[in-house]
């Protein structure tokens, strides 16, 4: 639940947005009338839902707590002149990490046993820019997932602990390798930098409105309406898993550039699809009007004009295009004399392009049918 600031009132905010954004495979074909939906390949494709149940989390948490206590007891019993200095230094660190991780996992498992009747309240951490008050009602708040914050912070602590162990061994003359001393002195700034990066991730927020979004990052708030987005590019890593890594880049009319990755919480379920869907919905009428006015539209390697599509591989008239769609990371256009294929990262506004092609092809087919039908 988003705790919206003034002047919004909860009575004026819809409970949820149930509109379809994504053209899921098997539900929509390229020839479907749902031309404005975002292709499934240009999203995260599958939401990452944890399959861990309370029956698996609780035993894992108990094991972590037991190991943490054992490490702490081992380090305490190792105290003294005859103790191993490595165990003395490493034992408390390993014990605290195992004990803390076990407590977190155990708490998560216990929470899964309870019926969730309360809402999770999210508060904004920064002041909204004045433009945001004209974007309509707040819809969703996306933030960096806690997992990535913990990874950065814990990795930083481990690096600092390793540097401390190396420093203690080097100062005690237990090792005479100068590389150990180098690691000891370089590990501290590296570990502190990782901890600092993890703390900075807490400040990243994306607040979505009905008519735009506001991105809070690095102490700066950037607001943009959906129709102020000049270019959307999706760079997708070619991997076998459907939950692939990608980067969504937005270039605004004023030259500002925004980057989004799947690290944001609930990103794979809503944000990437919503941005492309809302941009396509608002820009498609103006794009069709420009084509009617005999203007040419630039889509990277493709030039879309009133007569058809032109690129370095040739030219397709609208009546020659059979279908257009996505195949994994490629934008594909099939005509009656061949096919074109482009990587999605090289084609800006791919969702808008595909919707535009299908609309024009439908209009061309309707015009041909009207001439072919007998006149009374």
KEKE-3310 file (N, C-alpha, C; in steps of 0.2 Angstrom, whole numbers, plus 5000, padded with zeros to 4 digits):
npx = (5004:5003:5007:5001:5006:5000:4992:4984:4970:4964:4952:4951:4960:4963:4961:4968:4977:4970:4972:4977:4994:5004:5007:5005:5012:5003:4991:4989:4992:5003:4995:4984:4971:4975:4985:4992:4998:5012:5026:5029:5042:5049:5049:5052:5047:5043:5037:5048:5045:5046:5048:5049:5044:5035:5039:5051:5059:5059:5067:5079:5082:5084:5095:5105:5105:5110:5123:5128:5129:5138:5150:5152:5154:5165:5175:5176:5181:5193:5201:5216:5233:5238:5229:5222:5225:5218:5206:5202:5200:5192:5181:5171:5166:5160:5151:5142:5137:5131:5122:5114:5109:5102:5092:5085:5080:5072:5063:5056:5051:5042:5033:5027:5019:5008:4993:4992:4985:4987:4993:5007:5015:5022:5032:5036:5053:5058:5055:5042:5044:5037:5030:5025:5013:5004:5002:4992:4984:4993:5000:5009:5023:5040:5055:5072:5076:5077:5086:5097:5102:5106:5116:5126:5130:5133:5143:5153:5156:5161:5173:5180:5182:5190:5201:5205:5209:5220:5228:5230:5237:5248:5254:5258:5268:5266:5265:5276:5273:5272:5261:5250:5250:5247:5234:5228:5228:5221:5209:5201:5196:5190:5180:5172:5168:5159:5149:5145:5139:5128:5121:5117:5108:5096:5090:5085:5070:5055:5042:5026:5014:4997:4999:5013:5029:5040:5057:5068:5084:5101:5100:5092:5077:5068:5056:5044:5032:5022:5021:5033:5043:5056:5063:5064:5074:5078:5089:5093:5100:5106:5100:5097:5087:5071:5069:5077:5091:5091:5092:5083:5082:5078:5076:5073:5064:5071:5084:5088:5092:5086:5089:5084:5084:5081:5083:5074:5061:5047:5049:5049:5035:5027:5033:5042:5034:5023:5029:5032:5020:5011:5018:5018:5004:5001:5009:5006:4994:4999:5010:5003:4996:5007:5012:5001:5002:5012:5025:5041:5046:5059:5066:5079:5088:5078:5067:5052:5039:5025:5023:5029:5041:5058:5075:5093:5092:5083:5066:5050:5033:5018:5007:5015:5020:5019:5019:5024:5035:5042:5056:5063:5077:5076:5069:5058:5053:5042:5040:5032:5043:5054:5063:5067:5078:5082:5092:5085:5090:5095:5085:5075:5061:5053:5041:5032:5035:5031:5017:5014:5017:5008:4996:4996:4997:4985:4977:4980:4977:4963:4960:4963:4954:4942:4943:4943:4930:4914:4905:4890)
npy = (4994:5011:5025:5039:5056:5072:5082:5071:5060:5045:5040:5044:5037:5023:5005:4995:4992:4984:4983:4974:4973:4966:4956:4940:4924:4913:4918:4930:4933:4939:4944:4948:4959:4966:4976:4986:4981:4976:4967:4950:4946:4958:4961:4956:4944:4932:4933:4933:4923:4918:4901:4896:4888:4889:4877:4874:4885:4888:4876:4879:4892:4888:4880:4889:4897:4888:4885:4898:4900:4890:4894:4906:4901:4893:4902:4909:4899:4897:4907:4914:4911:4900:4899:4898:4911:4914:4908:4915:4928:4926:4918:4925:4934:4925:4918:4929:4932:4920:4918:4930:4929:4917:4920:4930:4922:4912:4921:4925:4913:4910:4921:4917:4907:4914:4921:4934:4949:4962:4977:4982:4996:5009:5023:5039:5045:5057:5074:5078:5083:5098:5096:5083:5084:5085:5074:5065:5052:5043:5027:5016:5011:5008:5000:4997:4980:4972:4961:4964:4975:4969:4960:4968:4975:4965:4959:4969:4969:4957:4958:4968:4961:4951:4959:4964:4952:4949:4960:4959:4946:4950:4961:4953:4946:4934:4930:4933:4938:4951:4954:4950:4960:4971:4967:4969:4982:4988:4981:4987:5000:4996:4987:4996:5004:4996:4994:5007:5008:4999:5005:5016:5011:5011:5023:5023:5025:5023:5031:5028:5036:5040:5047:5048:5046:5047:5047:5044:5045:5045:5056:5065:5070:5065:5069:5064:5065:5052:5055:5063:5055:5052:5042:5024:5011:4994:4983:4967:4953:4938:4924:4907:4906:4911:4922:4934:4945:4963:4979:4994:5009:5026:5040:5056:5071:5082:5078:5071:5056:5040:5025:5009:4993:4975:4975:4983:4982:4972:4974:4966:4963:4974:4987:4988:4984:4993:5006:5005:5002:5013:5023:5019:5019:5033:5039:5033:5038:5051:5047:5040:5050:5058:5050:5050:5063:5062:5062:5055:5043:5040:5025:5021:5009:5008:5016:5023:5026:5035:5026:5014:5003:5007:5001:4997:4984:4984:4988:4988:4988:4993:4984:4973:4968:4954:4950:4956:4955:4949:4939:4930:4939:4947:4959:4956:4956:4951:4949:4948:4945:4941:4943:4953:4956:4962:4967:4969:4979:4989:4995:5008:5012:4999:4993:5003:5004:4991:4991:5001:4996:4986:4992:5000:4990:4984:4994:4995:4983:4984:4994:4988:4978:4985:4991:4979:4974:4971:4984:4993)
npz = (5000:4995:5004:5000:4998:5002:4988:4986:4989:4997:4993:4980:4973:4962:4967:4960:4945:4932:4918:4903:4899:4893:4879:4880:4876:4866:4869:4862:4845:4832:4822:4829:4835:4846:4846:4853:4864:4874:4868:4873:4874:4876:4889:4907:4906:4915:4931:4946:4957:4974:4978:4990:5005:5021:5028:5023:5025:5039:5045:5038:5044:5057:5057:5052:5064:5073:5068:5069:5083:5086:5079:5086:5099:5097:5093:5106:5114:5109:5113:5120:5124:5116:5106:5089:5078:5067:5068:5079:5074:5063:5067:5075:5065:5056:5064:5068:5055:5051:5062:5061:5048:5049:5059:5051:5040:5048:5054:5042:5038:5049:5047:5035:5040:5046:5042:5031:5034:5035:5027:5017:5020:5011:5011:5004:5002:4998:4992:4981:4964:4957:4945:4946:4952:4943:4936:4938:4948:4960:4956:4958:4968:4965:4971:4975:4977:4993:4993:4985:4992:5004:4998:4994:5006:5015:5007:5007:5021:5023:5015:5022:5034:5029:5025:5038:5044:5036:5039:5053:5053:5045:5053:5064:5060:5055:5042:5028:5015:5004:4997:5005:5014:5005:5001:5014:5016:5004:5005:5014:5010:4998:5003:5012:5002:4995:5005:5006:4993:4994:5004:4997:4988:4995:4993:4980:4971:4961:4957:4951:4941:4934:4923:4921:4927:4942:4946:4959:4962:4968:4975:4967:4959:4946:4934:4923:4910:4901:4887:4886:4884:4873:4867:4869:4873:4874:4881:4880:4888:4880:4885:4891:4901:4905:4913:4911:4911:4909:4902:4903:4894:4895:4885:4887:4881:4884:4885:4896:4903:4908:4918:4920:4928:4931:4945:4953:4964:4960:4947:4936:4935:4932:4929:4918:4907:4909:4906:4892:4887:4891:4884:4871:4869:4870:4860:4848:4841:4836:4828:4818:4813:4808:4797:4789:4785:4776:4782:4787:4798:4810:4816:4821:4813:4804:4792:4793:4782:4773:4762:4765:4773:4774:4774:4775:4770:4760:4754:4759:4754:4762:4758:4756:4767:4778:4792:4808:4822:4838:4841:4853:4856:4845:4833:4821:4804:4792:4774:4758:4750:4757:4773:4787:4800:4816:4830:4846:4854:4845:4839:4842:4853:4851:4854:4850:4836:4831:4834:4826:4813:4812:4813:4801:4791:4793:4789:4776:4771:4773:4764:4752:4752:4751:4738:4731:4733:4726:4718:4721)
capx = (5000:5007:5005:5002:5006:4995:4985:4979:4966:4964:4946:4952:4965:4960:4964:4973:4976:4970:4972:4982:4999:5008:5005:5008:5012:4998:4985:4989:4996:5005:4990:4979:4969:4978:4992:4996:5001:5020:5028:5031:5050:5052:5048:5055:5043:5041:5039:5052:5041:5049:5044:5051:5038:5037:5042:5058:5063:5060:5073:5085:5084:5086:5102:5109:5106:5114:5130:5131:5131:5144:5155:5154:5157:5172:5180:5177:5185:5200:5205:5221:5240:5239:5224:5224:5223:5214:5200:5200:5197:5186:5175:5165:5163:5156:5146:5137:5134:5127:5117:5110:5105:5097:5086:5081:5076:5067:5057:5052:5047:5036:5028:5023:5014:5003:4989:4993:4979:4989:4996:5014:5015:5028:5032:5041:5059:5060:5050:5040:5044:5030:5027:5022:5006:4999:5002:4986:4984:4999:4998:5013:5030:5045:5061:5077:5074:5081:5091:5103:5105:5110:5122:5131:5132:5136:5150:5157:5158:5166:5179:5183:5184:5196:5206:5207:5213:5226:5232:5233:5243:5254:5257:5260:5274:5265:5266:5280:5272:5270:5254:5245:5249:5243:5227:5225:5227:5217:5203:5197:5192:5185:5174:5168:5164:5153:5144:5142:5135:5122:5117:5114:5102:5090:5087:5082:5063:5052:5035:5022:5007:4993:5001:5020:5033:5045:5062:5072:5090:5107:5098:5089:5071:5067:5049:5043:5026:5023:5022:5039:5049:5058:5066:5065:5078:5078:5095:5092:5105:5103:5101:5092:5082:5066:5069:5083:5094:5091:5092:5078:5084:5073:5079:5068:5064:5076:5090:5089:5092:5085:5091:5080:5086:5077:5084:5069:5056:5041:5050:5047:5028:5023:5036:5045:5028:5019:5032:5032:5013:5009:5022:5015:4997:5000:5012:5004:4990:5003:5014:4999:4995:5013:5012:4995:5004:5018:5031:5045:5048:5065:5067:5085:5090:5072:5064:5045:5036:5018:5022:5031:5047:5064:5081:5098:5091:5078:5060:5043:5027:5013:5004:5019:5022:5015:5018:5030:5035:5048:5058:5069:5080:5076:5064:5057:5048:5042:5037:5031:5049:5059:5062:5072:5079:5086:5093:5080:5094:5097:5078:5071:5053:5051:5034:5028:5036:5027:5010:5013:5017:5002:4990:4997:4996:4978:4973:4982:4972:4956:4959:4963:4947:4937:4943:4941:4923:4910:4901:4883)
capy = (5000:5017:5030:5045:5062:5077:5083:5065:5057:5038:5039:5046:5032:5016:5000:4992:4993:4977:4983:4970:4977:4961:4951:4934:4919:4909:4922:4935:4932:4945:4947:4950:4966:4969:4978:4990:4977:4975:4960:4947:4946:4965:4961:4951:4938:4928:4936:4929:4922:4913:4894:4893:4888:4889:4871:4874:4891:4887:4872:4883:4897:4885:4877:4895:4900:4884:4886:4904:4899:4886:4898:4910:4897:4890:4908:4910:4894:4898:4913:4912:4912:4894:4899:4900:4918:4915:4906:4920:4933:4924:4915:4930:4936:4920:4917:4934:4932:4914:4919:4935:4926:4912:4924:4933:4916:4910:4926:4924:4906:4911:4925:4913:4903:4918:4924:4941:4953:4969:4980:4984:5003:5012:5030:5042:5047:5063:5078:5077:5089:5101:5093:5077:5085:5086:5067:5061:5048:5038:5020:5011:5013:5003:5001:4992:4974:4971:4956:4967:4979:4964:4957:4974:4977:4959:4958:4974:4967:4951:4961:4972:4956:4948:4964:4964:4946:4949:4965:4956:4941:4953:4964:4949:4943:4927:4930:4938:4940:4958:4954:4950:4967:4975:4965:4971:4990:4989:4978:4992:5005:4992:4985:5002:5007:4991:4995:5013:5007:4996:5010:5021:5008:5012:5029:5023:5024:5025:5032:5028:5040:5038:5050:5048:5043:5051:5043:5046:5042:5049:5063:5069:5068:5067:5068:5064:5062:5047:5058:5066:5050:5052:5035:5019:5005:4988:4979:4960:4948:4932:4918:4902:4907:4917:4928:4937:4952:4968:4986:4998:5015:5031:5046:5061:5076:5087:5075:5067:5048:5036:5018:5004:4986:4971:4975:4986:4977:4971:4977:4961:4962:4980:4993:4988:4984:4999:5011:5004:5002:5020:5027:5017:5022:5040:5041:5030:5042:5056:5044:5039:5057:5060:5046:5053:5069:5061:5062:5049:5042:5037:5020:5018:5006:5007:5022:5021:5032:5033:5021:5008:5003:5007:5000:4995:4978:4984:4992:4984:4992:4991:4978:4968:4965:4949:4951:4959:4953:4948:4932:4931:4946:4950:4962:4952:4959:4946:4952:4942:4943:4940:4945:4957:4954:4967:4966:4974:4985:4993:4998:5012:5011:4993:4992:5007:5002:4985:4993:5006:4992:4982:4997:5002:4984:4983:4999:4994:4977:4986:4998:4983:4974:4990:4991:4972:4972:4974:4991:4992)
capz = (5000:4995:5008:4996:5001:4999:4989:4984:4994:4995:4989:4972:4970:4961:4970:4956:4937:4929:4911:4901:4896:4889:4874:4882:4870:4866:4870:4857:4840:4829:4818:4833:4836:4852:4843:4857:4870:4874:4866:4879:4874:4878:4897:4910:4904:4920:4938:4950:4963:4978:4979:4997:5010:5028:5029:5021:5028:5046:5046:5036:5049:5064:5055:5052:5071:5077:5066:5071:5090:5086:5077:5092:5105:5095:5094:5113:5117:5106:5116:5124:5120:5112:5101:5082:5077:5061:5071:5084:5070:5058:5070:5077:5059:5053:5068:5067:5049:5051:5066:5058:5042:5052:5062:5046:5037:5053:5054:5036:5038:5053:5044:5030:5043:5048:5037:5030:5034:5035:5020:5018:5019:5008:5011:5000:5005:4995:4991:4974:4960:4956:4939:4948:4955:4937:4933:4940:4954:4961:4955:4961:4970:4964:4974:4974:4982:4999:4992:4982:4997:5008:4995:4994:5012:5017:5004:5010:5028:5022:5012:5027:5038:5026:5025:5044:5046:5033:5042:5059:5052:5043:5058:5069:5056:5053:5034:5025:5009:5004:4994:5010:5017:5000:5002:5020:5015:4999:5006:5018:5005:4994:5007:5013:4996:4994:5010:5004:4988:4997:5008:4992:4985:4998:4991:4974:4971:4955:4959:4945:4941:4929:4917:4920:4933:4945:4948:4964:4962:4969:4978:4962:4957:4938:4933:4915:4907:4896:4881:4885:4882:4866:4865:4873:4871:4878:4879:4883:4887:4877:4890:4890:4906:4902:4917:4909:4913:4903:4904:4899:4894:4893:4884:4887:4876:4887:4885:4902:4902:4914:4917:4924:4928:4935:4952:4956:4967:4956:4941:4931:4934:4930:4927:4911:4903:4909:4903:4885:4885:4891:4879:4864:4869:4869:4854:4842:4836:4833:4823:4812:4809:4804:4791:4785:4782:4772:4785:4788:4805:4811:4821:4820:4806:4799:4791:4791:4778:4771:4757:4768:4777:4771:4777:4771:4767:4755:4755:4759:4754:4767:4756:4755:4774:4780:4799:4812:4829:4842:4842:4858:4856:4838:4830:4814:4799:4786:4769:4753:4746:4762:4780:4790:4807:4819:4837:4849:4857:4840:4837:4848:4853:4847:4855:4846:4829:4830:4834:4820:4807:4812:4811:4794:4787:4793:4785:4769:4769:4773:4758:4746:4752:4749:4731:4728:4734:4721:4720:4718)
cpx = (5004:5004:5006:5002:5000:4997:4981:4976:4965:4957:4946:4957:4962:4964:4969:4972:4976:4970:4978:4988:5003:5005:5008:5007:5007:4991:4984:4994:4998:5000:4984:4977:4972:4985:4996:4999:5009:5021:5031:5039:5053:5051:5052:5052:5040:5042:5043:5048:5044:5045:5046:5045:5040:5041:5049:5062:5064:5066:5079:5087:5087:5094:5107:5110:5111:5122:5133:5133:5137:5150:5157:5157:5164:5177:5181:5182:5192:5204:5210:5228:5241:5233:5226:5221:5218:5207:5197:5197:5191:5180:5170:5162:5158:5150:5141:5134:5129:5121:5112:5106:5100:5091:5082:5077:5071:5061:5053:5048:5041:5031:5024:5018:5007:4999:4990:4987:4981:4992:5003:5014:5022:5027:5038:5047:5061:5054:5048:5041:5037:5027:5023:5015:5001:4999:4997:4987:4990:4996:5002:5020:5035:5051:5066:5076:5079:5087:5097:5106:5109:5116:5127:5134:5136:5143:5155:5160:5163:5173:5183:5186:5190:5202:5209:5211:5220:5231:5234:5238:5249:5258:5260:5266:5272:5265:5271:5279:5269:5263:5249:5244:5246:5236:5224:5224:5222:5210:5198:5193:5188:5179:5169:5165:5158:5148:5141:5137:5128:5118:5113:5108:5096:5086:5084:5075:5060:5044:5031:5015:5003:4996:5009:5023:5038:5051:5067:5078:5096:5105:5094:5082:5070:5060:5048:5036:5027:5025:5029:5045:5050:5060:5066:5069:5078:5084:5094:5098:5102:5105:5096:5086:5077:5066:5076:5085:5093:5091:5087:5081:5079:5077:5073:5069:5070:5083:5092:5088:5091:5086:5087:5083:5081:5078:5078:5063:5050:5042:5047:5039:5025:5027:5038:5039:5024:5022:5031:5024:5010:5012:5019:5008:4996:5004:5010:4999:4994:5007:5010:4997:5001:5013:5006:4997:5010:5024:5034:5047:5054:5065:5073:5087:5084:5069:5056:5041:5029:5017:5024:5037:5053:5070:5087:5097:5086:5072:5054:5038:5022:5009:5008:5021:5017:5013:5025:5029:5041:5049:5064:5071:5080:5069:5063:5052:5048:5037:5036:5037:5055:5058:5068:5072:5084:5086:5088:5084:5095:5090:5075:5064:5051:5044:5030:5029:5031:5020:5009:5012:5010:4996:4990:4995:4988:4974:4974:4977:4965:4955:4959:4956:4942:4937:4941:4934:4919:4906:4894:4881)
cpy = (5006:5022:5037:5051:5067:5080:5077:5062:5049:5036:5040:5041:5025:5011:4997:4993:4986:4977:4978:4974:4972:4957:4944:4929:4915:4912:4927:4933:4939:4948:4949:4957:4969:4971:4983:4987:4976:4968:4956:4947:4953:4966:4956:4944:4934:4932:4931:4928:4916:4907:4892:4894:4888:4883:4870:4880:4890:4882:4876:4888:4894:4883:4883:4897:4895:4884:4892:4904:4895:4889:4903:4907:4894:4896:4910:4905:4894:4904:4911:4912:4906:4894:4900:4907:4919:4913:4912:4926:4931:4921:4919:4932:4931:4918:4922:4934:4926:4915:4924:4932:4921:4915:4927:4927:4913:4914:4926:4918:4907:4916:4922:4909:4907:4920:4932:4945:4961:4971:4982:4992:5006:5020:5033:5045:5054:5067:5078:5084:5092:5098:5087:5078:5085:5079:5063:5057:5044:5031:5015:5014:5007:5005:4995:4986:4974:4966:4959:4972:4975:4961:4962:4975:4971:4958:4963:4972:4961:4953:4964:4967:4953:4952:4964:4958:4947:4954:4962:4951:4945:4957:4960:4945:4936:4925:4935:4940:4947:4959:4954:4957:4972:4973:4969:4979:4991:4986:4983:4997:5001:4990:4990:5005:5002:4992:5002:5012:5003:5000:5015:5018:5009:5018:5029:5021:5026:5025:5033:5032:5037:5041:5051:5045:5048:5046:5047:5042:5047:5056:5067:5066:5070:5065:5069:5061:5056:5050:5062:5062:5050:5046:5030:5013:5000:4984:4973:4956:4941:4926:4913:4903:4912:4923:4931:4944:4956:4974:4990:5005:5020:5037:5051:5067:5081:5085:5071:5060:5045:5029:5014:4997:4982:4971:4979:4981:4977:4973:4972:4960:4968:4985:4993:4988:4990:5005:5011:5005:5009:5024:5026:5020:5029:5043:5039:5035:5048:5053:5042:5045:5059:5056:5048:5059:5069:5062:5055:5049:5038:5032:5017:5015:5006:5015:5021:5027:5030:5028:5014:5009:5003:5005:4998:4988:4978:4989:4987:4989:4989:4985:4972:4964:4960:4950:4954:4957:4952:4941:4932:4938:4950:4953:4959:4955:4954:4950:4946:4941:4942:4942:4949:4955:4959:4966:4971:4980:4990:4997:5002:5011:5005:4992:4996:5006:4996:4987:4997:5001:4988:4986:4998:4996:4983:4988:4998:4988:4979:4990:4993:4980:4979:4991:4985:4971:4975:4980:4990:4998)
cpz = (5000:4999:5004:4999:4998:4992:4988:4990:4992:4992:4982:4969:4968:4965:4966:4949:4934:4922:4909:4897:4891:4885:4875:4876:4871:4867:4865:4851:4836:4825:4822:4833:4841:4850:4848:4863:4869:4873:4872:4880:4876:4886:4900:4909:4909:4927:4942:4957:4967:4979:4986:5002:5017:5031:5028:5024:5035:5048:5044:5041:5055:5063:5055:5059:5074:5075:5068:5078:5090:5085:5083:5098:5103:5095:5101:5116:5114:5109:5120:5120:5115:5106:5094:5081:5072:5064:5075:5080:5066:5061:5072:5071:5056:5057:5068:5061:5049:5056:5064:5052:5044:5055:5056:5042:5041:5053:5048:5036:5043:5051:5039:5033:5045:5042:5037:5029:5034:5028:5022:5016:5016:5008:5007:5004:5003:4993:4983:4971:4958:4950:4941:4950:4949:4933:4935:4947:4954:4960:4958:4963:4969:4968:4973:4979:4987:4998:4990:4987:5002:5005:4995:5001:5015:5014:5006:5017:5027:5019:5018:5032:5036:5026:5033:5046:5043:5036:5049:5058:5049:5048:5063:5066:5055:5046:5032:5018:5008:5001:4999:5013:5012:5000:5008:5019:5010:5000:5010:5014:5001:4997:5009:5008:4994:4999:5008:4998:4990:5000:5003:4989:4988:4996:4984:4974:4964:4957:4952:4946:4935:4922:4916:4926:4936:4948:4953:4964:4963:4971:4973:4960:4950:4937:4925:4914:4902:4889:4880:4884:4875:4863:4870:4870:4876:4876:4883:4882:4885:4881:4889:4895:4903:4907:4916:4911:4907:4906:4900:4900:4891:4891:4883:4882:4878:4887:4891:4900:4908:4913:4922:4923:4932:4943:4956:4958:4962:4949:4935:4930:4931:4927:4920:4906:4903:4906:4895:4883:4885:4886:4872:4864:4867:4863:4848:4838:4833:4827:4817:4809:4805:4797:4786:4781:4778:4775:4786:4795:4806:4817:4820:4814:4801:4799:4789:4788:4776:4766:4760:4772:4773:4776:4773:4768:4761:4757:4754:4759:4759:4765:4755:4762:4776:4788:4802:4819:4832:4842:4846:4858:4850:4836:4822:4810:4793:4780:4764:4749:4750:4769:4782:4798:4810:4827:4841:4852:4852:4837:4843:4847:4849:4848:4850:4838:4827:4829:4828:4814:4806:4810:4804:4789:4787:4789:4778:4767:4768:4766:4752:4746:4749:4741:4728:4728:4728:4723:4717:4714)
residu = (UNK:UNK:UNK:UNK:UNK:UNK:UNK:UNK:UNK:UNK:UNK:UNK:UNK:UNK:UNK:UNK:UNK:UNK:UNK:UNK:UNK:UNK:UNK:UNK:UNK:UNK:UNK:UNK:UNK:UNK:UNK:UNK:UNK:UNK:UNK:UNK:UNK:UNK:UNK:UNK:UNK:UNK:UNK:UNK:UNK:UNK:UNK:UNK:UNK:UNK:UNK:UNK:UNK:UNK:UNK:UNK:UNK:UNK:UNK:UNK:UNK:UNK:UNK:UNK:UNK:UNK:UNK:UNK:UNK:UNK:UNK:UNK:UNK:UNK:UNK:UNK:UNK:UNK:UNK:UNK:UNK:UNK:UNK:UNK:UNK:UNK:UNK:UNK:UNK:UNK:UNK:UNK:UNK:UNK:UNK:UNK:UNK:UNK:UNK:UNK:UNK:UNK:UNK:UNK:UNK:UNK:UNK:UNK:UNK:UNK:UNK:UNK:UNK:UNK:UNK:UNK:UNK:UNK:UNK:UNK:UNK:UNK:UNK:UNK:UNK:UNK:UNK:UNK:UNK:UNK:UNK:UNK:UNK:UNK:UNK:UNK:UNK:UNK:UNK:UNK:UNK:UNK:UNK:UNK:UNK:UNK:UNK:UNK:UNK:UNK:UNK:UNK:UNK:UNK:UNK:UNK:UNK:UNK:UNK:UNK:UNK:UNK:UNK:UNK:UNK:UNK:UNK:UNK:UNK:UNK:UNK:UNK:UNK:UNK:UNK:UNK:UNK:UNK:UNK:UNK:UNK:UNK:UNK:UNK:UNK:UNK:UNK:UNK:UNK:UNK:UNK:UNK:UNK:UNK:UNK:UNK:UNK:UNK:UNK:UNK:UNK:UNK:UNK:UNK:UNK:UNK:UNK:UNK:UNK:UNK:UNK:UNK:UNK:UNK:UNK:UNK:UNK:UNK:UNK:UNK:UNK:UNK:UNK:UNK:UNK:UNK:UNK:UNK:UNK:UNK:UNK:UNK:UNK:UNK:UNK:UNK:UNK:UNK:UNK:UNK:UNK:UNK:UNK:UNK:UNK:UNK:UNK:UNK:UNK:UNK:UNK:UNK:UNK:UNK:UNK:UNK:UNK:UNK:UNK:UNK:UNK:UNK:UNK:UNK:UNK:UNK:UNK:UNK:UNK:UNK:UNK:UNK:UNK:UNK:UNK:UNK:UNK:UNK:UNK:UNK:UNK:UNK:UNK:UNK:UNK:UNK:UNK:UNK:UNK:UNK:UNK:UNK:UNK:UNK:UNK:UNK:UNK:UNK:UNK:UNK:UNK:UNK:UNK:UNK:UNK:UNK:UNK:UNK:UNK:UNK:UNK:UNK:UNK:UNK:UNK:UNK:UNK:UNK:UNK:UNK:UNK:UNK:UNK:UNK:UNK:UNK:UNK:UNK:UNK:UNK:UNK:UNK:UNK:UNK:UNK:UNK:UNK:UNK:UNK:UNK:UNK:UNK:UNK:UNK:UNK:UNK:UNK:UNK:UNK:UNK:UNK:UNK:UNK:UNK:UNK:UNK:UNK:UNK:UNK:UNK:UNK:UNK:UNK:UNK:UNK:UNK:UNK:UNK:UNK:UNK:UNK:UNK:UNK:UNK:UNK:UNK)
# end
